Amino acid sequence: MNGEKRNFDQEAASWDAKPERVRLVADIASAIAGEIKLTPSLDVLDFGCGTGLLTMQLQPFAHSITGVDSSPGMLDVLKKKIQDQNLTNVKTCCLDIEKDGVLEGSYDLIVSSMTFHHIKDISSLLNQFFNILLPEGHLCIADLDIDDGQFHENNAGVFHAGFDRENLSSLIRNAGFQDIKCQTAARLTKPVHNGSDREFKIFLITSCR
Ligand SMILES: C[S@@+](CC[C@H](N)C(=O)[O-])C[C@H]1O[C@@H](n2cnc3c(N)ncnc32)[C@H](O)[C@@H]1O
């Protein structure tokens, strides 16, 4: 782990070219759909949306979905998808939560896929989520189970080597959320630093305001 910033702009053009990444996010979307009633009236926020892999999976079921990300390059890829498909219910917002600070709006559902390990101050982000979520709204966070730092080839910008599900659930509870549930949403096998394959598990924690 180190505090150096990872350059997501540089990775944006090839981000969607990894089939295992696309499948992982599709599995996360299925797990969300299994837990949350997705109705056409929902206003959704996808925090750390990147190129919008999860945004695009959820958009057919949403009244609106806003993808927030700090990387203009990642958002440009999402903007192209919006333009190519003439989508009117998908918006983007370029914001670095650790610099610009404040999320705005009000949402029925907040989702976040594989972004929490890049955020230093998780408690402050959870407090912000609580403030912009409507009463009875839902929060869905997918990220990596606790890991010894081998998930990423390069740990630049990685503040958490995965999460202990119980610890993260406690932080979510402390921010005011209730009805916290946890499941394994996806599994990904990939080579680690010594060249052997390892299976990594991705959890989905859902909770309610
Ligand atoms: C591993 S990618 C995940 C992207 C997407 N959710 C997915 O599953 O494909 C993490 C994303 O979080 C964004 N991110 C990292 N730090 C951030 C911050 N401080 N504020 C907003 N977004 C951030 C990055 O730009 C990147 O697009």
The ligand as an SDF file (V2000), in Angstrom:
LIG
                    3D

 27 29  0  0  0  0  0  0  0  0999 V2000
  -10.8700    0.4350   -9.3310 C   0  0  0  0  0  0  0  0  0  0  0  0
  -11.7100    1.7450  -10.1190 S   0  0  0  0  0  0  0  0  0  0  0  0
  -13.3900    1.1140  -10.1520 C   0  0  0  0  0  0  0  0  0  0  0  0
  -14.2030    1.7240  -11.2640 C   0  0  0  0  0  0  0  0  0  0  0  0
  -15.5980    1.1440  -11.4500 C   0  0  0  0  0  0  0  0  0  0  0  0
  -16.4250    1.3500  -10.2740 N   0  0  0  0  0  0  0  0  0  0  0  0
  -15.5120   -0.3220  -11.8060 C   0  0  0  0  0  0  0  0  0  0  0  0
  -15.9190   -1.1650  -10.9760 O   0  0  0  0  0  0  0  0  0  0  0  0
  -15.0610   -0.6250  -12.9180 O   0  0  0  0  0  0  0  0  0  0  0  0
  -11.7760    2.9770   -8.8610 C   0  0  0  0  0  0  0  0  0  0  0  0
  -12.3540    4.3020   -9.3300 C   0  0  0  0  0  0  0  0  0  0  0  0
  -12.4310    5.1880   -8.2090 O   0  0  0  0  0  0  0  0  0  0  0  0
  -12.0730    6.4780   -8.6250 C   0  0  0  0  0  0  0  0  0  0  0  0
  -11.5650    7.2090   -7.4640 N   0  0  0  0  0  0  0  0  0  0  0  0
  -10.4260    6.9520   -6.7730 C   0  0  0  0  0  0  0  0  0  0  0  0
  -10.2450    7.8660   -5.8070 N   0  0  0  0  0  0  0  0  0  0  0  0
  -11.3180    8.7150   -5.8770 C   0  0  0  0  0  0  0  0  0  0  0  0
  -11.6890    9.8880   -5.1510 C   0  0  0  0  0  0  0  0  0  0  0  0
  -10.9190   10.3470   -4.1580 N   0  0  0  0  0  0  0  0  0  0  0  0
  -12.8480   10.5220   -5.4710 N   0  0  0  0  0  0  0  0  0  0  0  0
  -13.6220   10.0390   -6.4880 C   0  0  0  0  0  0  0  0  0  0  0  0
  -13.3070    8.9440   -7.2160 N   0  0  0  0  0  0  0  0  0  0  0  0
  -12.1650    8.2920   -6.9240 C   0  0  0  0  0  0  0  0  0  0  0  0
  -10.9880    6.2400   -9.6830 C   0  0  0  0  0  0  0  0  0  0  0  0
  -10.8100    7.3470  -10.5410 O   0  0  0  0  0  0  0  0  0  0  0  0
  -11.5020    4.9860  -10.3730 C   0  0  0  0  0  0  0  0  0  0  0  0
  -12.2780    5.2900  -11.5130 O   0  0  0  0  0  0  0  0  0  0  0  0
  1  2  1  0
  2  3  1  0
  2 10  1  0
  3  4  1  0
  4  5  1  0
  5  6  1  0
  5  7  1  0
  7  8  2  0
  7  9  1  0
 10 11  1  0
 11 12  1  0
 11 26  1  0
 12 13  1  0
 13 14  1  0
 13 24  1  0
 14 15  1  0
 14 23  1  0
 15 16  2  0
 16 17  1  0
 17 18  1  0
 17 23  2  0
 18 19  1  0
 18 20  2  0
 20 21  1  0
 21 22  2  0
 22 23  1  0
 24 25  1  0
 24 26  1  0
 26 27  1  0
M  CHG  2   2   1   9  -1
M  END
$$$$
